[in-house]
Amino acid sequence: MEQNLSQYKIFYEVAKAGNISKAAKELYISQPAISKAIGKLEDSLGLSLFTRSSRGVQLTSEGEILFEHAREAFEALERGEQELRRIQEFDIGHLRIGVSNTLCKYILLPYLKTFIDQYPHMKVTIESQSTVQTLNRLEQQKIDLGLVAEPSLRKDLSFIPVMDIQDIFVSTRAYLENLYLREGSDTNIFETGNIMLLDENNMTRHHVDEYMAENAIFPHQILEVTTMDLLIEFAKIGLGVACVIRELVQKELDTGVLVEIPLQNSISRRTIGFAYHPSNQAMALKTFLEFLY
């Protein structure tokens, strides 16, 4: 479209009014300015849009065609403005969040409950996916927010810390007793036990693998599990030694359902928080960030 949008607006208002003076009052511009704009539009299109008479102006057949399209366009713009006003008035927006199943269940849900209580008209979409996928979609700005472990290599993302977490190894007391009975009290648990870890595509698994490599821990028997919930449940039924997040099993540790396996060197703590692209100006994201603070 080579013509300035203001020329189409002037054409639209003149066509609706059927009179240049009425359109001038509606647009708060002079009649000569309107006539000049219409003339430029007609020249650029190479045809006449109006026939003039002492009673006003009337659309030509070509003008009628253009008017129908202009009417649809300006009515669509008006509906868009009304929708934006409605969004501002009722705090309506669309917040897109990426998060793993574990972090969604144990960390995100309490935040969402309070947020939705305060902003009941906000639309929220949850993408349940791996941390790697969440970080990639954040960089592509296909989602607004991600609940992830602090991304040390993603300096282009902003990060708001929420809590620190500690990865530990746990099992039932009965499992350990049976293992010591079968293998001897001085057995190396990681060499003789059934070590249960998240699958290799998981960022938590990468973190734990790095720790084990640095500390010369080489499990002989590994059971890979897709979710943290399954790891916890498998550990509780005595299937083996599971690497889990302490904060998620604190109740089981306090009640003795699970016991923590002592490590010579603790696994380094991680920080969980909300990551977002700093150039994202979506109203829903701004609202959520204000809610966090």
Disulfide bonds with the S-S distance in Angstrom:
none
